[in-house]
């Protein structure tokens, strides 16, 4: 995961000072891409421990795939970091029932509404197309719906991904409009790498490469010292992830179907989160 550290250094060296909704300030660069070959190991960063977040990576992804936008359904997976966006104050501001997050990822993935006769289940359509037309250039899922972008408190950050097949190998290219390097990006790398593995398994393909393009790539000013600490650490060998090979339905996975082995990271670093 040296390229993750290299991108941190890039932001620190070349980032422009910008404002943000949180009033903290940040350093940002635009349009950076990282590539992770999943045949060389699972890209879970090793320069700080993510052991405590592993179940949350799985839980949030399964929640997205379910199509749910309910905080109660997410909390059932043991994930709590969306809680503040589903409290009474936020729901009142957005005109949503208490505990609802509005038309975010799950809604867009499973019931995208774009003016057609009925909502589009983008995930089911993607799976069908991968099985029948794997070389199609239209293997796309969009989390960004302009109609709904102002109807949610947190508009989708990782907003668009495309699958690419060649010679039995499947790759996933994610476009992210906004990504904070210390907190969000390591989580997103792991989450979409898992999604790639799941899609590959249920379509009989081999997971190859996760490509991650980030537009506004930033580090908040109150996170810089912690990033400098992380830069002093050498990356360790990547772990492995094994999926339950009996699962043949993209919606059939449970948290117990993901096994992480060989993960020996550096100690956890507590980094301030800009909410």
C-alpha positions as CSV (number, residue, x, y, z in Angstrom):
1,X,0.0,0.0,0.0
2,X,2.9,2.3,-0.7
3,X,0.8,4.2,-3.2
4,X,-1.6,5.2,-0.4
5,X,1.3,6.7,1.5
6,X,2.6,8.4,-1.7
7,X,-0.8,10.0,-2.2
8,X,-0.8,11.3,1.4
9,X,2.6,12.9,0.7
10,X,1.3,14.3,-2.6
11,X,-1.5,16.1,-0.8
12,X,0.8,17.4,1.9
13,X,3.3,18.6,-0.7
14,X,1.0,19.9,-3.4
15,X,-2.4,20.5,-1.7
16,X,-4.0,23.9,-1.9
17,X,-5.6,25.4,1.2
18,X,-9.4,25.3,0.9
19,X,-12.4,26.0,3.0
20,X,-15.1,23.4,3.8
21,X,-18.5,23.1,5.4
22,X,-17.0,22.1,8.7
23,X,-15.0,25.3,9.2
24,X,-11.8,23.3,9.7
25,X,-9.9,23.9,6.5
26,X,-8.1,21.4,4.4
27,X,-5.3,20.7,1.9
28,X,-6.6,19.3,-1.4
29,X,-5.4,18.1,-4.8
30,X,-7.6,17.1,-7.7
31,X,-7.9,14.0,-9.8
32,X,-5.7,11.3,-8.4
33,X,-5.9,7.5,-9.1
34,X,-4.6,4.5,-7.3
35,X,-4.6,0.9,-8.6
36,X,-4.8,-2.3,-6.5
37,X,-4.2,-5.7,-8.0
38,X,-6.3,-8.1,-5.9
39,X,-4.2,-11.1,-7.0
40,X,-1.4,-9.6,-4.9
41,X,-3.4,-9.4,-1.7
42,X,-6.3,-7.6,-0.2
43,X,-5.8,-3.8,0.0
44,X,-6.5,-3.2,3.6
45,X,-4.0,-0.6,4.8
46,X,-1.3,-1.8,7.2
47,X,0.3,1.5,8.3
48,X,-2.6,1.8,10.8
49,X,-4.8,-0.9,12.1
50,X,-8.3,-1.2,10.6
51,X,-9.2,-4.3,12.7
52,X,-11.9,-2.5,14.6
53,X,-13.5,-1.3,11.3
54,X,-13.4,-4.5,9.4
55,X,-17.0,-5.6,10.4
56,X,-18.2,-2.1,9.6
57,X,-16.7,-2.3,6.1
58,X,-18.7,-5.5,5.5
59,X,-21.8,-4.3,7.3
60,X,-22.1,-1.0,5.4
61,X,-21.6,-2.8,2.0
62,X,-24.3,-5.4,2.8
63,X,-26.6,-2.6,3.9
64,X,-26.0,-0.7,0.6
65,X,-26.7,-3.9,-1.4
66,X,-30.0,-4.5,0.5
67,X,-31.4,-1.2,-0.7
68,X,-32.2,0.0,2.8
69,X,-31.8,3.6,3.9
70,X,-32.9,2.9,7.5
71,X,-30.4,3.5,10.3
72,X,-31.9,0.7,12.2
73,X,-31.0,-1.8,9.5
74,X,-27.5,-0.5,9.4
75,X,-27.1,-0.7,13.2
76,X,-28.2,-4.3,13.0
77,X,-24.8,-4.9,11.4
78,X,-23.1,-3.1,14.3
79,X,-22.3,0.1,12.3
80,X,-22.9,3.3,14.2
81,X,-21.0,6.1,12.3
82,X,-24.1,7.1,10.3
83,X,-26.1,7.8,13.5
84,X,-25.6,11.5,13.6
85,X,-27.2,11.9,10.1
86,X,-30.4,10.1,11.2
87,X,-31.1,11.9,14.5
88,X,-34.2,14.0,15.1
89,X,-32.6,17.3,14.2
90,X,-31.1,16.2,10.9
91,X,-34.3,14.3,9.9
92,X,-36.4,17.4,10.7
93,X,-34.1,19.6,8.5
94,X,-34.4,17.1,5.6
95,X,-38.1,16.4,6.1
96,X,-37.4,12.7,6.7
97,X,-38.9,10.3,9.3
98,X,-36.7,9.8,12.3
99,X,-34.1,7.2,11.5
100,X,-34.3,7.5,7.8
101,X,-31.3,8.8,5.7
102,X,-33.2,9.5,2.5
103,X,-32.3,8.4,-1.1
104,X,-28.6,7.6,-0.5
105,X,-26.5,4.7,-1.8
106,X,-28.9,1.7,-1.2
107,X,-31.8,3.5,-2.7
108,X,-29.8,4.5,-5.8
109,X,-28.2,1.1,-6.2
110,X,-31.5,-0.9,-6.0
111,X,-34.3,1.5,-7.0
112,X,-32.8,4.4,-9.1
113,X,-35.5,6.7,-10.3
114,X,-34.7,8.7,-13.5
115,X,-38.0,9.4,-15.1
116,X,-38.6,5.9,-16.5
117,X,-41.7,3.8,-16.0
118,X,-40.3,2.1,-12.9
119,X,-37.2,2.3,-10.7
120,X,-34.1,0.5,-11.9
121,X,-32.4,-2.1,-9.8
122,X,-28.9,-1.3,-10.9
123,X,-27.2,-4.1,-9.0
124,X,-29.5,-6.8,-10.4
125,X,-29.1,-5.3,-13.9
126,X,-25.3,-5.2,-13.4
127,X,-25.2,-8.9,-12.4
128,X,-27.5,-9.9,-15.3
129,X,-25.3,-8.0,-17.8
130,X,-22.1,-9.4,-16.4
131,X,-23.4,-12.9,-17.0
132,X,-24.8,-12.3,-20.5
133,X,-22.6,-9.5,-21.9
134,X,-19.4,-9.3,-19.8
135,X,-17.6,-7.3,-22.4
136,X,-20.2,-4.6,-22.4
137,X,-18.9,-1.0,-21.8
138,X,-22.1,-0.2,-20.0
139,X,-21.5,-2.1,-16.8
140,X,-22.2,1.0,-14.7
141,X,-23.8,1.7,-11.3
142,X,-24.4,5.4,-10.3
143,X,-25.0,6.4,-6.7
144,X,-25.4,10.0,-7.9
145,X,-28.9,11.1,-8.9
146,X,-29.2,14.8,-9.5
147,X,-32.8,14.7,-8.6
148,X,-32.0,13.4,-5.1
149,X,-28.7,15.1,-4.4
150,X,-30.3,17.8,-2.4
151,X,-32.7,15.5,-0.6
152,X,-30.0,13.9,1.6
153,X,-27.9,15.4,4.3
154,X,-24.7,13.7,3.0
155,X,-24.7,13.4,-0.8
156,X,-22.9,10.3,-2.2
157,X,-19.1,10.8,-2.1
158,X,-18.2,7.6,-4.0
159,X,-20.7,8.2,-6.7
160,X,-20.1,6.1,-9.8
161,X,-18.4,2.8,-10.7
162,X,-17.9,0.7,-13.8
163,X,-16.9,-2.9,-14.2
164,X,-14.4,-4.1,-16.8
165,X,-14.0,-7.7,-18.0
166,X,-11.1,-9.2,-20.1
167,X,-10.0,-12.8,-20.4
168,X,-12.0,-14.0,-17.5
169,X,-10.8,-11.3,-15.1
170,X,-13.0,-8.6,-13.6
171,X,-11.9,-5.1,-12.5
172,X,-13.8,-2.3,-10.9
173,X,-13.2,1.4,-11.5
174,X,-14.6,3.8,-8.9
175,X,-15.0,7.5,-9.3
176,X,-15.2,9.4,-6.1
177,X,-16.2,13.1,-6.1
178,X,-14.7,13.8,-2.6
179,X,-12.4,11.7,-0.4
180,X,-10.6,12.4,2.9
181,X,-7.4,10.5,2.9
182,X,-7.1,9.6,6.6
183,X,-10.6,8.3,7.3
184,X,-12.8,7.7,4.3
185,X,-10.4,6.5,1.6
186,X,-9.0,3.4,3.4
187,X,-12.6,2.4,4.1
188,X,-13.7,2.9,0.5
189,X,-10.7,0.9,-0.9
190,X,-11.6,-2.1,1.3
191,X,-15.4,-1.8,0.7
192,X,-15.2,-1.7,-3.1
193,X,-12.5,-4.3,-3.3
194,X,-14.9,-6.6,-1.4
195,X,-17.7,-5.7,-3.8
196,X,-15.4,-6.6,-6.7
197,X,-14.7,-10.0,-5.2
198,X,-18.4,-10.7,-4.6
199,X,-19.4,-9.7,-8.1
200,X,-16.5,-11.9,-9.5
201,X,-17.6,-14.9,-7.5
202,X,-21.2,-14.9,-8.4
203,X,-20.5,-14.4,-12.1
204,X,-17.8,-17.0,-12.3
205,X,-15.0,-14.5,-13.0
206,X,-11.7,-13.8,-11.3
207,X,-11.3,-10.5,-9.3
208,X,-8.4,-8.6,-10.8
209,X,-8.0,-4.9,-10.2
210,X,-9.6,-2.1,-8.2
211,X,-9.0,1.3,-9.7
212,X,-9.8,4.3,-7.5
213,X,-10.1,7.8,-8.9
214,X,-10.7,10.6,-6.5
215,X,-11.5,14.1,-7.6
216,X,-11.3,16.3,-4.5
217,X,-8.6,14.5,-2.6
218,X,-8.0,16.1,0.8
219,X,-6.6,16.0,4.3
220,X,-8.2,18.3,7.0
221,X,-5.8,20.6,8.8
222,X,-6.5,18.9,12.2
223,X,-5.4,15.5,10.6
224,X,-2.0,16.5,9.3
225,X,0.1,15.6,12.3
226,X,-1.5,12.1,12.3
227,X,-0.8,11.6,8.6
228,X,2.9,12.6,9.2
229,X,3.0,9.9,11.8
230,X,1.6,7.3,9.4
231,X,4.2,8.3,6.8
232,X,7.0,7.2,9.2
233,X,5.7,3.6,9.1
234,X,6.7,1.0,6.5
235,X,3.8,-0.9,4.8
236,X,3.6,-4.5,5.8
237,X,2.5,-7.5,3.7
238,X,-1.2,-7.4,2.6
239,X,-3.7,-9.8,4.1
240,X,-6.0,-12.2,2.3
241,X,-9.8,-12.3,2.2
242,X,-11.7,-15.4,1.4
243,X,-15.4,-15.5,0.6
244,X,-17.8,-18.3,1.3
245,X,-17.6,-20.2,-2.0
246,X,-21.2,-21.5,-1.6
247,X,-22.7,-18.1,-2.1
248,X,-24.0,-17.7,-5.7
249,X,-26.4,-14.7,-5.2
250,X,-25.0,-11.2,-4.8
251,X,-27.8,-10.6,-2.2
252,X,-27.1,-13.8,-0.3
253,X,-23.9,-12.8,1.6
254,X,-23.9,-12.4,5.4
255,X,-21.1,-10.9,7.6
256,X,-19.9,-14.5,8.4
257,X,-19.1,-15.1,4.7
258,X,-16.0,-12.9,4.7
259,X,-12.8,-14.3,6.3
260,X,-9.8,-12.0,6.8
261,X,-6.4,-13.7,7.4
262,X,-2.8,-12.6,7.7
263,X,-3.5,-9.0,8.7
264,X,-0.7,-7.7,10.9
265,X,-0.9,-3.9,10.8
266,X,0.9,-1.2,12.7
267,X,-1.0,0.2,15.8
268,X,-4.3,2.1,15.4
269,X,-4.1,5.9,15.1
270,X,-7.0,7.9,16.4
271,X,-7.6,10.6,13.9
272,X,-10.1,13.4,14.2
273,X,-13.1,13.0,11.9
274,X,-14.6,16.1,10.2
275,X,-18.4,15.6,10.4
